[in-house]
Amino acid sequence: MRRFLIIGHKAPTAGEFSLNDLPGSAGRLDVLCRSVNSCFFLSHEFRRDVECFLLLLGEPNPPKTIMISGEEVRYLNPDERSAGSLIKKALSIPCGDKFTESTKGIYVRKGGLKELLDEYEFVVLDENGTDIRDITDMPDNYILSDHMNFTEDEESLIKDLPKISAGPKVLHADHTIITILNESDRRE
Ligand SMILES: C[S@@+](CC[C@H](N)C(=O)[O-])C[C@H]1O[C@@H](n2cnc3c(N)ncnc32)[C@H](O)[C@@H]1O
């Protein structure tokens, strides 16, 4: 199982946003929707061995975490609006500290980075980290930021985690995920 955690610093934590304006009124949810697609979609295949975690830190109820299980998910199509509408549904149901399923294979809970760091061993994807090509064993679990830098609080929580670079240029989060999965594919 590979896991990608993408931190959406302005992404909404209630379902009242418009699917017609994911980049604007929905706090750059478009970045997270493209990242979801990068985690799972190949041209004629679906990556069932990936889990995607979206950490949503925007108003009105932060933090919330959405988990999409590649093994279980249904109704997800390869366009931003499809992911956006499943996220909207997940943010429309009541949730507590434990994951609640909103649609098949999509779960939501209250809680943020600290909880996830207690549950999984992550590496941080960072263009200044160790080149992935110099790593012998591909890590399983990766953290990325959205279009913004990690905050100081996040930096202090992740400061001791290994930093891994996908290449010399700063990439979009969704492209970074594809690059890492491609590297993993090449080694299999
Ligand atoms: C668009 S970048 C973040 C914006 C960036 N901090 C800036 O404002 O210059 C999105 C995320 O993708 C990941 N990323 C981008 N390029 C990368 C690279 N070459 N290697 C590893 N991770 C990368 C990082 O996790 C980064 O936080």
The ligand as a MOL file (V3000), in Angstrom:
LIG
                    3D

  0  0  0     0  0            999 V3000
M  V30 BEGIN CTAB
M  V30 COUNTS 27 29 0 0 0
M  V30 BEGIN ATOM
M  V30 1 C 3.4770 23.5470 -5.7590 0
M  V30 2 S 4.5070 22.8190 -4.5330 0 CHG=1
M  V30 3 C 4.3180 23.9370 -3.1410 0
M  V30 4 C 4.6200 25.3450 -3.4010 0
M  V30 5 C 6.0270 25.7620 -3.0450 0
M  V30 6 N 6.3520 25.5290 -1.6380 0
M  V30 7 C 6.2700 27.1970 -3.3990 0
M  V30 8 O 5.4430 28.0680 -3.0890 0
M  V30 9 O 7.2920 27.4410 -4.0180 0 CHG=-1
M  V30 10 C 3.5100 21.4940 -3.9600 0
M  V30 11 C 4.1930 20.4030 -3.1720 0
M  V30 12 O 4.7060 19.4420 -4.0820 0
M  V30 13 C 5.8600 18.8460 -3.5230 0
M  V30 14 N 6.9510 19.0360 -4.4650 0
M  V30 15 C 7.0380 19.9290 -5.4790 0
M  V30 16 N 8.1570 19.7480 -6.1870 0
M  V30 17 C 8.8100 18.7030 -5.6170 0
M  V30 18 C 10.0300 18.0180 -5.8940 0
M  V30 19 N 10.8360 18.3640 -6.9090 0
M  V30 20 N 10.3710 16.9780 -5.0950 0
M  V30 21 C 9.5790 16.5980 -4.0680 0
M  V30 22 N 8.4250 17.2100 -3.7600 0
M  V30 23 C 8.0420 18.2410 -4.5170 0
M  V30 24 C 6.1060 19.4750 -2.1680 0
M  V30 25 O 5.5430 18.6630 -1.1660 0
M  V30 26 C 5.3580 20.7830 -2.3060 0
M  V30 27 O 4.9630 21.2570 -1.0440 0
M  V30 END ATOM
M  V30 BEGIN BOND
M  V30 1 1 1 2
M  V30 2 1 2 3
M  V30 3 1 2 10
M  V30 4 1 3 4
M  V30 5 1 4 5
M  V30 6 1 5 6
M  V30 7 1 5 7
M  V30 8 2 7 8
M  V30 9 1 7 9
M  V30 10 1 10 11
M  V30 11 1 11 12
M  V30 12 1 11 26
M  V30 13 1 12 13
M  V30 14 1 13 14
M  V30 15 1 13 24
M  V30 16 1 14 15
M  V30 17 1 14 23
M  V30 18 2 15 16
M  V30 19 1 16 17
M  V30 20 1 17 18
M  V30 21 2 17 23
M  V30 22 1 18 19
M  V30 23 2 18 20
M  V30 24 1 20 21
M  V30 25 2 21 22
M  V30 26 1 22 23
M  V30 27 1 24 25
M  V30 28 1 24 26
M  V30 29 1 26 27
M  V30 END BOND
M  V30 END CTAB
M  END
